[in-house]
Amino acid sequence: MNSLLELFCDVGDFCHSFLPKWEKQLFLGDASQRQRTRSLSEVMTIPIRFHQSHYRDFKAYYTDYVLERLRGEFPA
C-alpha cells in the first residue's frame, strides 16, 4: 500500500463489514452502547502505518511523524 488514503479506505471497508457482526456478538446487558468520538478507521490506520514504517518505537513515530506530518489528515 503506497498511500495513506488507500490504507485508510481499506481499513474503513474492513471496519464497516466487521463491526456490525462483532457488535451482535457482544453482551451489552442494560448498559447503553458508548458513543465513539473518533473513527475506528482513523485509530487503526495509525498503528498499521507504524508497522509499515522504519520507526522502531511507537512514541517516536507518533511524535515525529504523526503529530508533525499527519495532523492535517487526522484533525481529531
N, CA, C, O and CB atoms as a CASP TS submission, in Angstrom:
PFRMAT TS
TARGET T0000
AUTHOR 0000-0000-0000
METHOD Language model
MODEL 1
PARENT N/A
ATOM      1  N   MET     1       0.844  -1.175   0.000  1.00  0.00           N
ATOM      2  CA  MET     1       0.000   0.000   0.000  1.00  0.00           C
ATOM      3  C   MET     1       0.885   1.233   0.000  1.00  0.00           C
ATOM      4  O   MET     1       1.740   1.413   0.868  1.00  0.00           O
ATOM      5  CB  MET     1      -0.958   0.001   1.213  1.00  0.00           C
ATOM      6  N   ASN     2       0.665   2.051  -0.965  1.00  0.00           N
ATOM      7  CA  ASN     2       1.527   3.204  -1.128  1.00  0.00           C
ATOM      8  C   ASN     2       1.009   4.443  -0.416  1.00  0.00           C
ATOM      9  O   ASN     2       1.796   5.197   0.155  1.00  0.00           O
ATOM     10  CB  ASN     2       1.700   3.497  -2.576  1.00  0.00           C
ATOM     11  N   SER     3      -0.262   4.661  -0.439  1.00  0.00           N
ATOM     12  CA  SER     3      -0.759   5.917   0.106  1.00  0.00           C
ATOM     13  C   SER     3      -1.525   5.711   1.408  1.00  0.00           C
ATOM     14  O   SER     3      -2.095   4.653   1.677  1.00  0.00           O
ATOM     15  CB  SER     3      -1.645   6.607  -0.908  1.00  0.00           C
ATOM     16  N   LEU     4      -1.506   6.759   2.182  1.00  0.00           N
ATOM     17  CA  LEU     4      -2.245   6.755   3.446  1.00  0.00           C
ATOM     18  C   LEU     4      -3.747   6.660   3.182  1.00  0.00           C
ATOM     19  O   LEU     4      -4.468   5.978   3.911  1.00  0.00           O
ATOM     20  CB  LEU     4      -1.924   8.023   4.269  1.00  0.00           C
ATOM     21  N   LEU     5      -4.209   7.336   2.153  1.00  0.00           N
ATOM     22  CA  LEU     5      -5.631   7.305   1.815  1.00  0.00           C
ATOM     23  C   LEU     5      -6.078   5.897   1.416  1.00  0.00           C
ATOM     24  O   LEU     5      -7.167   5.462   1.792  1.00  0.00           O
ATOM     25  CB  LEU     5      -5.927   8.292   0.681  1.00  0.00           C
ATOM     26  N   GLU     6      -5.248   5.190   0.660  1.00  0.00           N
ATOM     27  CA  GLU     6      -5.581   3.824   0.265  1.00  0.00           C
ATOM     28  C   GLU     6      -5.675   2.912   1.489  1.00  0.00           C
ATOM     29  O   GLU     6      -6.595   2.100   1.596  1.00  0.00           O
ATOM     30  CB  GLU     6      -4.535   3.282  -0.725  1.00  0.00           C
ATOM     31  N   LEU     7      -4.721   3.050   2.406  1.00  0.00           N
ATOM     32  CA  LEU     7      -4.751   2.267   3.645  1.00  0.00           C
ATOM     33  C   LEU     7      -5.990   2.600   4.461  1.00  0.00           C
ATOM     34  O   LEU     7      -6.664   1.699   4.961  1.00  0.00           O
ATOM     35  CB  LEU     7      -3.487   2.523   4.479  1.00  0.00           C
ATOM     36  N   PHE     8      -6.298   3.895   4.601  1.00  0.00           N
ATOM     37  CA  PHE     8      -7.472   4.320   5.358  1.00  0.00           C
ATOM     38  C   PHE     8      -8.754   3.750   4.755  1.00  0.00           C
ATOM     39  O   PHE     8      -9.640   3.312   5.489  1.00  0.00           O
ATOM     40  CB  PHE     8      -7.548   5.848   5.406  1.00  0.00           C
ATOM     41  N   CYS     9      -8.860   3.751   3.444  1.00  0.00           N
ATOM     42  CA  CYS     9     -10.055   3.204   2.785  1.00  0.00           C
ATOM     43  C   CYS     9     -10.178   1.700   3.009  1.00  0.00           C
ATOM     44  O   CYS     9     -11.277   1.196   3.239  1.00  0.00           O
ATOM     45  CB  CYS     9     -10.019   3.503   1.281  1.00  0.00           C
ATOM     46  N   ASP    10      -9.058   0.982   2.942  1.00  0.00           N
ATOM     47  CA  ASP    10      -9.093  -0.455   3.188  1.00  0.00           C
ATOM     48  C   ASP    10      -9.487  -0.767   4.627  1.00  0.00           C
ATOM     49  O   ASP    10     -10.272  -1.683   4.874  1.00  0.00           O
ATOM     50  CB  ASP    10      -7.741  -1.076   2.874  1.00  0.00           C
ATOM     51  N   VAL    11      -8.947  -0.011   5.571  1.00  0.00           N
ATOM     52  CA  VAL    11      -9.304  -0.202   6.985  1.00  0.00           C
ATOM     53  C   VAL    11     -10.773   0.162   7.193  1.00  0.00           C
ATOM     54  O   VAL    11     -11.480  -0.528   7.928  1.00  0.00           O
ATOM     55  CB  VAL    11      -8.391   0.660   7.913  1.00  0.00           C
ATOM     56  N   GLY    12     -11.231   1.220   6.566  1.00  0.00           N
ATOM     57  CA  GLY    12     -12.633   1.623   6.674  1.00  0.00           C
ATOM     58  C   GLY    12     -13.579   0.569   6.127  1.00  0.00           C
ATOM     59  O   GLY    12     -14.612   0.280   6.731  1.00  0.00           O
ATOM     60  N   ASP    13     -13.226  -0.005   4.981  1.00  0.00           N
ATOM     61  CA  ASP    13     -14.047  -1.081   4.405  1.00  0.00           C
ATOM     62  C   ASP    13     -14.122  -2.276   5.351  1.00  0.00           C
ATOM     63  O   ASP    13     -15.187  -2.863   5.543  1.00  0.00           O
ATOM     64  CB  ASP    13     -13.479  -1.524   3.041  1.00  0.00           C
ATOM     65  N   PHE    14     -12.978  -2.630   5.939  1.00  0.00           N
ATOM     66  CA  PHE    14     -12.959  -3.739   6.891  1.00  0.00           C
ATOM     67  C   PHE    14     -13.846  -3.430   8.096  1.00  0.00           C
ATOM     68  O   PHE    14     -14.638  -4.274   8.518  1.00  0.00           O
ATOM     69  CB  PHE    14     -11.517  -4.030   7.350  1.00  0.00           C
ATOM     70  N   CYS    15     -13.717  -2.229   8.648  1.00  0.00           N
ATOM     71  CA  CYS    15     -14.493  -1.852   9.841  1.00  0.00           C
ATOM     72  C   CYS    15     -15.996  -1.861   9.553  1.00  0.00           C
ATOM     73  O   CYS    15     -16.791  -2.284  10.392  1.00  0.00           O
ATOM     74  CB  CYS    15     -14.065  -0.458  10.340  1.00  0.00           C
ATOM     75  N   HIS    16     -16.379  -1.394   8.366  1.00  0.00           N
ATOM     76  CA  HIS    16     -17.809  -1.368   8.029  1.00  0.00           C
ATOM     77  C   HIS    16     -18.402  -2.765   7.886  1.00  0.00           C
ATOM     78  O   HIS    16     -19.588  -2.965   8.147  1.00  0.00           O
ATOM     79  CB  HIS    16     -18.026  -0.596   6.742  1.00  0.00           C
ATOM     80  N   SER    17     -17.594  -3.722   7.478  1.00  0.00           N
ATOM     81  CA  SER    17     -18.119  -5.084   7.360  1.00  0.00           C
ATOM     82  C   SER    17     -17.971  -5.871   8.662  1.00  0.00           C
ATOM     83  O   SER    17     -18.803  -6.728   8.958  1.00  0.00           O
ATOM     84  CB  SER    17     -17.410  -5.821   6.230  1.00  0.00           C
ATOM     85  N   PHE    18     -16.926  -5.594   9.444  1.00  0.00           N
ATOM     86  CA  PHE    18     -16.647  -6.369  10.650  1.00  0.00           C
ATOM     87  C   PHE    18     -17.444  -5.902  11.868  1.00  0.00           C
ATOM     88  O   PHE    18     -17.984  -6.729  12.602  1.00  0.00           O
ATOM     89  CB  PHE    18     -15.180  -6.306  10.959  1.00  0.00           C
ATOM     90  N   LEU    19     -17.524  -4.596  12.091  1.00  0.00           N
ATOM     91  CA  LEU    19     -18.123  -4.079  13.328  1.00  0.00           C
ATOM     92  C   LEU    19     -19.580  -4.493  13.552  1.00  0.00           C
ATOM     93  O   LEU    19     -19.916  -4.866  14.676  1.00  0.00           O
ATOM     94  CB  LEU    19     -18.040  -2.588  13.326  1.00  0.00           C
ATOM     95  N   PRO    20     -20.463  -4.450  12.551  1.00  0.00           N
ATOM     96  CA  PRO    20     -21.840  -4.896  12.814  1.00  0.00           C
ATOM     97  C   PRO    20     -21.920  -6.357  13.265  1.00  0.00           C
ATOM     98  O   PRO    20     -22.719  -6.698  14.137  1.00  0.00           O
ATOM     99  CB  PRO    20     -22.685  -4.711  11.567  1.00  0.00           C
ATOM    100  N   LYS    21     -21.099  -7.205  12.673  1.00  0.00           N
ATOM    101  CA  LYS    21     -21.099  -8.616  13.063  1.00  0.00           C
ATOM    102  C   LYS    21     -20.532  -8.783  14.475  1.00  0.00           C
ATOM    103  O   LYS    21     -21.041  -9.579  15.264  1.00  0.00           O
ATOM    104  CB  LYS    21     -20.283  -9.456  12.054  1.00  0.00           C
ATOM    105  N   TRP    22     -19.486  -8.034  14.784  1.00  0.00           N
ATOM    106  CA  TRP    22     -18.847  -8.126  16.101  1.00  0.00           C
ATOM    107  C   TRP    22     -19.763  -7.598  17.195  1.00  0.00           C
ATOM    108  O   TRP    22     -19.847  -8.190  18.271  1.00  0.00           O
ATOM    109  CB  TRP    22     -17.525  -7.352  16.111  1.00  0.00           C
ATOM    110  N   GLU    23     -20.455  -6.486  16.930  1.00  0.00           N
ATOM    111  CA  GLU    23     -21.344  -5.903  17.939  1.00  0.00           C
ATOM    112  C   GLU    23     -22.536  -6.804  18.248  1.00  0.00           C
ATOM    113  O   GLU    23     -23.079  -6.750  19.352  1.00  0.00           O
ATOM    114  CB  GLU    23     -21.839  -4.544  17.473  1.00  0.00           C
ATOM    115  N   LYS    24     -22.950  -7.633  17.288  1.00  0.00           N
ATOM    116  CA  LYS    24     -24.017  -8.603  17.552  1.00  0.00           C
ATOM    117  C   LYS    24     -23.561  -9.666  18.541  1.00  0.00           C
ATOM    118  O   LYS    24     -24.379 -10.219  19.277  1.00  0.00           O
ATOM    119  CB  LYS    24     -24.473  -9.264  16.248  1.00  0.00           C
ATOM    120  N   GLN    25     -22.277  -9.955  18.567  1.00  0.00           N
ATOM    121  CA  GLN    25     -21.722 -10.972  19.448  1.00  0.00           C
ATOM    122  C   GLN    25     -21.483 -10.465  20.869  1.00  0.00           C
ATOM    123  O   GLN    25     -21.349 -11.260  21.799  1.00  0.00           O
ATOM    124  CB  GLN    25     -20.433 -11.488  18.875  1.00  0.00           C
ATOM    125  N   LEU    26     -21.429  -9.154  21.034  1.00  0.00           N
ATOM    126  CA  LEU    26     -21.126  -8.582  22.339  1.00  0.00           C
ATOM    127  C   LEU    26     -22.304  -8.698  23.282  1.00  0.00           C
ATOM    128  O   LEU    26     -23.457  -8.592  22.863  1.00  0.00           O
ATOM    129  CB  LEU    26     -20.719  -7.132  22.198  1.00  0.00           C
ATOM    130  N   PHE    27     -22.020  -8.912  24.541  1.00  0.00           N
ATOM    131  CA  PHE    27     -23.045  -8.896  25.579  1.00  0.00           C
ATOM    132  C   PHE    27     -23.041  -7.504  26.180  1.00  0.00           C
ATOM    133  O   PHE    27     -22.109  -7.140  26.897  1.00  0.00           O
ATOM    134  CB  PHE    27     -22.794 -10.000  26.674  1.00  0.00           C
ATOM    135  N   LEU    28     -24.066  -6.728  25.898  1.00  0.00           N
ATOM    136  CA  LEU    28     -24.116  -5.354  26.376  1.00  0.00           C
ATOM    137  C   LEU    28     -24.982  -5.203  27.621  1.00  0.00           C
ATOM    138  O   LEU    28     -24.880  -4.196  28.322  1.00  0.00           O
ATOM    139  CB  LEU    28     -24.632  -4.449  25.285  1.00  0.00           C
ATOM    140  N   GLY    29     -25.823  -6.175  27.906  1.00  0.00           N
ATOM    141  CA  GLY    29     -26.685  -6.076  29.076  1.00  0.00           C
ATOM    142  C   GLY    29     -27.589  -4.854  28.993  1.00  0.00           C
ATOM    143  O   GLY    29     -28.093  -4.521  27.920  1.00  0.00           O
ATOM    144  N   ASP    30     -27.790  -4.191  30.114  1.00  0.00           N
ATOM    145  CA  ASP    30     -28.634  -2.999  30.144  1.00  0.00           C
ATOM    146  C   ASP    30     -27.860  -1.718  29.854  1.00  0.00           C
ATOM    147  O   ASP    30     -28.459  -0.658  29.673  1.00  0.00           O
ATOM    148  CB  ASP    30     -29.308  -2.884  31.484  1.00  0.00           C
ATOM    149  N   ALA    31     -26.550  -1.811  29.810  1.00  0.00           N
ATOM    150  CA  ALA    31     -25.744  -0.608  29.576  1.00  0.00           C
ATOM    151  C   ALA    31     -25.943  -0.129  28.143  1.00  0.00           C
ATOM    152  O   ALA    31     -25.985  -0.920  27.201  1.00  0.00           O
ATOM    153  CB  ALA    31     -24.240  -0.883  29.855  1.00  0.00           C
ATOM    154  N   SER    32     -26.061   1.157  28.009  1.00  0.00           N
ATOM    155  CA  SER    32     -26.207   1.707  26.669  1.00  0.00           C
ATOM    156  C   SER    32     -24.863   1.657  25.958  1.00  0.00           C
ATOM    157  O   SER    32     -23.802   1.689  26.582  1.00  0.00           O
ATOM    158  CB  SER    32     -26.750   3.157  26.718  1.00  0.00           C
ATOM    159  N   GLN    33     -24.938   1.581  24.663  1.00  0.00           N
ATOM    160  CA  GLN    33     -23.717   1.492  23.876  1.00  0.00           C
ATOM    161  C   GLN    33     -23.005   2.834  23.889  1.00  0.00           C
ATOM    162  O   GLN    33     -23.624   3.871  23.652  1.00  0.00           O
ATOM    163  CB  GLN    33     -24.023   1.053  22.429  1.00  0.00           C
ATOM    164  N   ARG    34     -21.719   2.816  24.164  1.00  0.00           N
ATOM    165  CA  ARG    34     -20.993   4.068  24.232  1.00  0.00           C
ATOM    166  C   ARG    34     -20.811   4.642  22.838  1.00  0.00           C
ATOM    167  O   ARG    34     -20.705   3.912  21.853  1.00  0.00           O
ATOM    168  CB  ARG    34     -19.639   3.872  24.913  1.00  0.00           C
ATOM    169  N   GLN    35     -20.779   5.939  22.779  1.00  0.00           N
ATOM    170  CA  GLN    35     -20.614   6.626  21.507  1.00  0.00           C
ATOM    171  C   GLN    35     -19.132   6.877  21.255  1.00  0.00           C
ATOM    172  O   GLN    35     -18.428   7.379  22.132  1.00  0.00           O
ATOM    173  CB  GLN    35     -21.407   7.956  21.491  1.00  0.00           C
ATOM    174  N   ARG    36     -18.668   6.540  20.095  1.00  0.00           N
ATOM    175  CA  ARG    36     -17.275   6.777  19.736  1.00  0.00           C
ATOM    176  C   ARG    36     -17.155   8.172  19.147  1.00  0.00           C
ATOM    177  O   ARG    36     -17.931   8.554  18.271  1.00  0.00           O
ATOM    178  CB  ARG    36     -16.759   5.705  18.735  1.00  0.00           C
ATOM    179  N   THR    37     -16.187   8.926  19.628  1.00  0.00           N
ATOM    180  CA  THR    37     -15.987  10.266  19.098  1.00  0.00           C
ATOM    181  C   THR    37     -15.048  10.261  17.902  1.00  0.00           C
ATOM    182  O   THR    37     -15.123  11.149  17.052  1.00  0.00           O
ATOM    183  CB  THR    37     -15.446  11.181  20.178  1.00  0.00           C
ATOM    184  N   ARG    38     -14.177   9.286  17.827  1.00  0.00           N
ATOM    185  CA  ARG    38     -13.254   9.178  16.709  1.00  0.00           C
ATOM    186  C   ARG    38     -13.604   7.952  15.878  1.00  0.00           C
ATOM    187  O   ARG    38     -14.176   6.979  16.369  1.00  0.00           O
ATOM    188  CB  ARG    38     -11.793   9.106  17.204  1.00  0.00           C
ATOM    189  N   SER    39     -13.255   8.031  14.655  1.00  0.00           N
ATOM    190  CA  SER    39     -13.490   6.923  13.755  1.00  0.00           C
ATOM    191  C   SER    39     -12.511   5.796  14.065  1.00  0.00           C
ATOM    192  O   SER    39     -11.311   6.035  14.199  1.00  0.00           O
ATOM    193  CB  SER    39     -13.362   7.374  12.289  1.00  0.00           C
ATOM    194  N   LEU    40     -13.012   4.586  14.177  1.00  0.00           N
ATOM    195  CA  LEU    40     -12.139   3.438  14.402  1.00  0.00           C
ATOM    196  C   LEU    40     -11.167   3.284  13.237  1.00  0.00           C
ATOM    197  O   LEU    40     -10.037   2.834  13.423  1.00  0.00           O
ATOM    198  CB  LEU    40     -12.970   2.148  14.589  1.00  0.00           C
ATOM    199  N   SER    41     -11.598   3.651  12.058  1.00  0.00           N
ATOM    200  CA  SER    41     -10.715   3.581  10.899  1.00  0.00           C
ATOM    201  C   SER    41      -9.503   4.483  11.076  1.00  0.00           C
ATOM    202  O   SER    41      -8.383   4.099  10.739  1.00  0.00           O
ATOM    203  CB  SER    41     -11.471   3.963   9.632  1.00  0.00           C
ATOM    204  N   GLU    42      -9.728   5.688  11.607  1.00  0.00           N
ATOM    205  CA  GLU    42      -8.618   6.604  11.859  1.00  0.00           C
ATOM    206  C   GLU    42      -7.671   6.037  12.909  1.00  0.00           C
ATOM    207  O   GLU    42      -6.452   6.081  12.749  1.00  0.00           O
ATOM    208  CB  GLU    42      -9.142   7.971  12.304  1.00  0.00           C
ATOM    209  N   VAL    43      -8.240   5.510  13.977  1.00  0.00           N
ATOM    210  CA  VAL    43      -7.431   4.988  15.068  1.00  0.00           C
ATOM    211  C   VAL    43      -6.609   3.781  14.610  1.00  0.00           C
ATOM    212  O   VAL    43      -5.451   3.648  15.005  1.00  0.00           O
ATOM    213  CB  VAL    43      -8.324   4.605  16.255  1.00  0.00           C
ATOM    214  N   MET    44      -7.173   2.917  13.801  1.00  0.00           N
ATOM    215  CA  MET    44      -6.472   1.717  13.366  1.00  0.00           C
ATOM    216  C   MET    44      -5.462   1.993  12.254  1.00  0.00           C
ATOM    217  O   MET    44      -4.485   1.257  12.114  1.00  0.00           O
ATOM    218  CB  MET    44      -7.468   0.687  12.901  1.00  0.00           C
ATOM    219  N   THR    45      -5.682   3.032  11.472  1.00  0.00           N
ATOM    220  CA  THR    45      -4.758   3.353  10.390  1.00  0.00           C
ATOM    221  C   THR    45      -3.391   3.754  10.929  1.00  0.00           C
ATOM    222  O   THR    45      -2.368   3.410  10.337  1.00  0.00           O
ATOM    223  CB  THR    45      -5.325   4.469   9.524  1.00  0.00           C
ATOM    224  N   ILE    46      -3.364   4.473  12.039  1.00  0.00           N
ATOM    225  CA  ILE    46      -2.092   4.958  12.594  1.00  0.00           C
ATOM    226  C   ILE    46      -1.169   3.809  13.011  1.00  0.00           C
ATOM    227  O   ILE    46      -0.009   3.812  12.598  1.00  0.00           O
ATOM    228  CB  ILE    46      -2.358   5.866  13.795  1.00  0.00           C
ATOM    229  N   PRO    47      -1.615   2.820  13.810  1.00  0.00           N
ATOM    230  CA  PRO    47      -0.680   1.738  14.146  1.00  0.00           C
ATOM    231  C   PRO    47      -0.322   0.835  12.963  1.00  0.00           C
ATOM    232  O   PRO    47       0.784   0.297  12.913  1.00  0.00           O
ATOM    233  CB  PRO    47      -1.265   0.896  15.244  1.00  0.00           C
ATOM    234  N   ILE    48      -1.237   0.664  12.018  1.00  0.00           N
ATOM    235  CA  ILE    48      -0.900  -0.137  10.841  1.00  0.00           C
ATOM    236  C   ILE    48       0.196   0.556  10.042  1.00  0.00           C
ATOM    237  O   ILE    48       1.142  -0.083   9.581  1.00  0.00           O
ATOM    238  CB  ILE    48      -2.150  -0.372   9.958  1.00  0.00           C
ATOM    239  N   ARG    49       0.058   1.868   9.883  1.00  0.00           N
ATOM    240  CA  ARG    49       1.079   2.637   9.166  1.00  0.00           C
ATOM    241  C   ARG    49       2.412   2.614   9.927  1.00  0.00           C
ATOM    242  O   ARG    49       3.479   2.621   9.313  1.00  0.00           O
ATOM    243  CB  ARG    49       0.607   4.097   8.958  1.00  0.00           C
ATOM    244  N   PHE    50       2.349   2.588  11.255  1.00  0.00           N
ATOM    245  CA  PHE    50       3.568   2.478  12.064  1.00  0.00           C
ATOM    246  C   PHE    50       4.326   1.196  11.720  1.00  0.00           C
ATOM    247  O   PHE    50       5.548   1.220  11.573  1.00  0.00           O
ATOM    248  CB  PHE    50       3.224   2.506  13.573  1.00  0.00           C
ATOM    249  N   HIS    51       3.615   0.089  11.592  1.00  0.00           N
ATOM    250  CA  HIS    51       4.260  -1.185  11.286  1.00  0.00           C
ATOM    251  C   HIS    51       4.833  -1.217   9.870  1.00  0.00           C
ATOM    252  O   HIS    51       5.706  -2.031   9.568  1.00  0.00           O
ATOM    253  CB  HIS    51       3.270  -2.321  11.465  1.00  0.00           C
ATOM    254  N   GLN    52       4.342  -0.337   9.009  1.00  0.00           N
ATOM    255  CA  GLN    52       4.884  -0.243   7.656  1.00  0.00           C
ATOM    256  C   GLN    52       6.058   0.730   7.577  1.00  0.00           C
ATOM    257  O   GLN    52       6.712   0.819   6.538  1.00  0.00           O
ATOM    258  CB  GLN    52       3.796   0.184   6.688  1.00  0.00           C
ATOM    259  N   SER    53       6.330   1.450   8.644  1.00  0.00           N
ATOM    260  CA  SER    53       7.369   2.479   8.637  1.00  0.00           C
ATOM    261  C   SER    53       8.707   1.923   9.109  1.00  0.00           C
ATOM    262  O   SER    53       8.815   0.752   9.471  1.00  0.00           O
ATOM    263  CB  SER    53       6.954   3.654   9.518  1.00  0.00           C
ATOM    264  N   HIS    54       9.715   2.772   9.098  1.00  0.00           N
ATOM    265  CA  HIS    54      11.048   2.388   9.557  1.00  0.00           C
ATOM    266  C   HIS    54      11.260   2.670  11.047  1.00  0.00           C
ATOM    267  O   HIS    54      12.323   2.360  11.584  1.00  0.00           O
ATOM    268  CB  HIS    54      12.099   3.117   8.746  1.00  0.00           C
ATOM    269  N   TYR    55      10.275   3.247  11.712  1.00  0.00           N
ATOM    270  CA  TYR    55      10.415   3.584  13.131  1.00  0.00           C
ATOM    271  C   TYR    55      10.443   2.313  13.974  1.00  0.00           C
ATOM    272  O   TYR    55       9.795   1.317  13.650  1.00  0.00           O
ATOM    273  CB  TYR    55       9.263   4.508  13.591  1.00  0.00           C
ATOM    274  N   ARG    56      11.214   2.371  15.072  1.00  0.00           N
ATOM    275  CA  ARG    56      11.360   1.205  15.937  1.00  0.00           C
ATOM    276  C   ARG    56      10.450   1.263  17.155  1.00  0.00           C
ATOM    277  O   ARG    56      10.103   0.227  17.722  1.00  0.00           O
ATOM    278  CB  ARG    56      12.791   1.074  16.383  1.00  0.00           C
ATOM    279  N   ASP    57      10.060   2.471  17.563  1.00  0.00           N
ATOM    280  CA  ASP    57       9.130   2.562  18.694  1.00  0.00           C
ATOM    281  C   ASP    57       8.000   3.520  18.346  1.00  0.00           C
ATOM    282  O   ASP    57       8.176   4.486  17.604  1.00  0.00           O
ATOM    283  CB  ASP    57       9.863   3.029  19.985  1.00  0.00           C
ATOM    284  N   PHE    58       6.836   3.220  18.908  1.00  0.00           N
ATOM    285  CA  PHE    58       5.622   3.945  18.542  1.00  0.00           C
ATOM    286  C   PHE    58       5.648   5.390  19.012  1.00  0.00           C
ATOM    287  O   PHE    58       5.125   6.265  18.321  1.00  0.00           O
ATOM    288  CB  PHE    58       4.412   3.250  19.114  1.00  0.00           C
ATOM    289  N   LYS    59       6.239   5.664  20.159  1.00  0.00           N
ATOM    290  CA  LYS    59       6.274   7.035  20.673  1.00  0.00           C
ATOM    291  C   LYS    59       7.032   7.951  19.710  1.00  0.00           C
ATOM    292  O   LYS    59       6.566   9.048  19.403  1.00  0.00           O
ATOM    293  CB  LYS    59       6.928   7.073  22.072  1.00  0.00           C
ATOM    294  N   ALA    60       8.181   7.511  19.239  1.00  0.00           N
ATOM    295  CA  ALA    60       8.942   8.315  18.286  1.00  0.00           C
ATOM    296  C   ALA    60       8.162   8.489  16.986  1.00  0.00           C
ATOM    297  O   ALA    60       8.146   9.578  16.413  1.00  0.00           O
ATOM    298  CB  ALA    60      10.310   7.668  18.006  1.00  0.00           C
ATOM    299  N   TYR    61       7.530   7.443  16.528  1.00  0.00           N
ATOM    300  CA  TYR    61       6.716   7.527  15.311  1.00  0.00           C
ATOM    301  C   TYR    61       5.595   8.535  15.487  1.00  0.00           C
ATOM    302  O   TYR    61       5.360   9.368  14.612  1.00  0.00           O
ATOM    303  CB  TYR    61       6.136   6.152  14.948  1.00  0.00           C
ATOM    304  N   TYR    62       4.906   8.461  16.610  1.00  0.00           N
ATOM    305  CA  TYR    62       3.760   9.338  16.829  1.00  0.00           C
ATOM    306  C   TYR    62       4.184  10.796  16.953  1.00  0.00           C
ATOM    307  O   TYR    62       3.580  11.673  16.336  1.00  0.00           O
ATOM    308  CB  TYR    62       3.002   8.911  18.076  1.00  0.00           C
ATOM    309  N   THR    63       5.215  11.058  17.744  1.00  0.00           N
ATOM    310  CA  THR    63       5.630  12.450  17.950  1.00  0.00           C
ATOM    311  C   THR    63       6.358  13.023  16.735  1.00  0.00           C
ATOM    312  O   THR    63       6.164  14.191  16.399  1.00  0.00           O
ATOM    313  CB  THR    63       6.527  12.550  19.177  1.00  0.00           C
ATOM    314  N   ASP    64       7.187  12.227  16.075  1.00  0.00           N
ATOM    315  CA  ASP    64       7.958  12.733  14.940  1.00  0.00           C
ATOM    316  C   ASP    64       7.182  12.747  13.629  1.00  0.00           C
ATOM    317  O   ASP    64       7.350  13.653  12.813  1.00  0.00           O
ATOM    318  CB  ASP    64       9.192  11.912  14.768  1.00  0.00           C
ATOM    319  N   TYR    65       6.345  11.756  13.431  1.00  0.00           N
ATOM    320  CA  TYR    65       5.686  11.631  12.135  1.00  0.00           C
ATOM    321  C   TYR    65       4.205  12.018  12.179  1.00  0.00           C
ATOM    322  O   TYR    65       3.765  12.867  11.404  1.00  0.00           O
ATOM    323  CB  TYR    65       5.823  10.216  11.632  1.00  0.00           C
ATOM    324  N   VAL    66       3.445  11.409  13.068  1.00  0.00           N
ATOM    325  CA  VAL    66       2.001  11.643  13.082  1.00  0.00           C
ATOM    326  C   VAL    66       1.676  13.076  13.483  1.00  0.00           C
ATOM    327  O   VAL    66       0.913  13.752  12.793  1.00  0.00           O
ATOM    328  CB  VAL    66       1.313  10.666  14.034  1.00  0.00           C
ATOM    329  N   LEU    67       2.242  13.544  14.584  1.00  0.00           N
ATOM    330  CA  LEU    67       1.926  14.898  15.047  1.00  0.00           C
ATOM    331  C   LEU    67       2.467  15.976  14.114  1.00  0.00           C
ATOM    332  O   LEU    67       1.872  17.047  13.992  1.00  0.00           O
ATOM    333  CB  LEU    67       2.481  15.110  16.441  1.00  0.00           C
ATOM    334  N   GLU    68       3.577  15.706  13.463  1.00  0.00           N
ATOM    335  CA  GLU    68       4.187  16.707  12.587  1.00  0.00           C
ATOM    336  C   GLU    68       3.614  16.685  11.166  1.00  0.00           C
ATOM    337  O   GLU    68       3.315  17.735  10.596  1.00  0.00           O
ATOM    338  CB  GLU    68       5.684  16.488  12.531  1.00  0.00           C
ATOM    339  N   ARG    69       3.465  15.498  10.607  1.00  0.00           N
ATOM    340  CA  ARG    69       3.124  15.399   9.178  1.00  0.00           C
ATOM    341  C   ARG    69       1.689  14.979   8.895  1.00  0.00           C
ATOM    342  O   ARG    69       1.171  15.246   7.811  1.00  0.00           O
ATOM    343  CB  ARG    69       4.041  14.431   8.519  1.00  0.00           C
ATOM    344  N   LEU    70       1.041  14.329   9.849  1.00  0.00           N
ATOM    345  CA  LEU    70      -0.306  13.809   9.567  1.00  0.00           C
ATOM    346  C   LEU    70      -1.414  14.528  10.319  1.00  0.00           C
ATOM    347  O   LEU    70      -2.562  14.085  10.283  1.00  0.00           O
ATOM    348  CB  LEU    70      -0.363  12.352   9.900  1.00  0.00           C
ATOM    349  N   ARG    71      -1.104  15.616  10.993  1.00  0.00           N
ATOM    350  CA  ARG    71      -2.122  16.343  11.751  1.00  0.00           C
ATOM    351  C   ARG    71      -3.262  16.798  10.857  1.00  0.00           C
ATOM    352  O   ARG    71      -4.419  16.782  11.277  1.00  0.00           O
ATOM    353  CB  ARG    71      -1.504  17.544  12.452  1.00  0.00           C
ATOM    354  N   GLY    72      -2.958  17.199   9.646  1.00  0.00           N
ATOM    355  CA  GLY    72      -3.994  17.611   8.696  1.00  0.00           C
ATOM    356  C   GLY    72      -4.874  16.467   8.240  1.00  0.00           C
ATOM    357  O   GLY    72      -6.050  16.663   7.934  1.00  0.00           O
ATOM    358  N   GLU    73      -4.305  15.269   8.195  1.00  0.00           N
ATOM    359  CA  GLU    73      -5.064  14.098   7.773  1.00  0.00           C
ATOM    360  C   GLU    73      -5.971  13.572   8.879  1.00  0.00           C
ATOM    361  O   GLU    73      -7.051  13.047   8.608  1.00  0.00           O
ATOM    362  CB  GLU    73      -4.119  13.005   7.322  1.00  0.00           C
ATOM    363  N   PHE    74      -5.525  13.718  10.136  1.00  0.00           N
ATOM    364  CA  PHE    74      -6.280  13.244  11.297  1.00  0.00           C
ATOM    365  C   PHE    74      -6.474  14.427  12.258  1.00  0.00           C
ATOM    366  O   PHE    74      -5.777  14.505  13.270  1.00  0.00           O
ATOM    367  CB  PHE    74      -5.538  12.044  12.011  1.00  0.00           C
ATOM    368  N   PRO    75      -7.387  15.333  11.971  1.00  0.00           N
ATOM    369  CA  PRO    75      -7.521  16.534  12.811  1.00  0.00           C
ATOM    370  C   PRO    75      -8.007  16.244  14.229  1.00  0.00           C
ATOM    371  O   PRO    75      -7.717  17.018  15.141  1.00  0.00           O
ATOM    372  CB  PRO    75      -8.469  17.499  12.159  1.00  0.00           C
ATOM    373  N   ALA    76      -8.737  15.151  14.436  1.00  0.00           N
ATOM    374  CA  ALA    76      -9.248  14.867  15.771  1.00  0.00           C
ATOM    375  C   ALA    76      -8.204  14.118  16.569  1.00  0.00           C
ATOM    376  O   ALA    76      -8.438  13.781  17.729  1.00  0.00           O
ATOM    377  CB  ALA    76     -10.554  14.061  15.702  1.00  0.00           C
TER
END
